[in-house]
């Protein structure tokens, strides 16, 4: 994870540096985001980044791409078919232009 954080920083893209900072914090201080919040603040086809844990409360009504530090088992089950999951390495390689950071 350290290498990924460094790579995110080196991109010097403002949104990726912000994500790197959030990933550096202690695990207990990282955000926990429910599915309903992701659904509320995203649209069809968005790339959503959660620099913390995704919890299972709520439903996802549209398809998204998701990068998250971790997922609960229930959240992972609910996301099957609704979300394409990526790692933080994907952000370094692709450097997408539109990222929605939800925390």
Secondary structure, 3 states (H helix, E strand, C coil): CHHHHHHHHHCCCHHHHHHHHHHHCCHHHCCEEEHHHHHHHCCCCCEEEEEEEEECCCCCCCCEEEEEEEECHHHHHHHCCCEEEECHHHHHHHCCCCCEECC
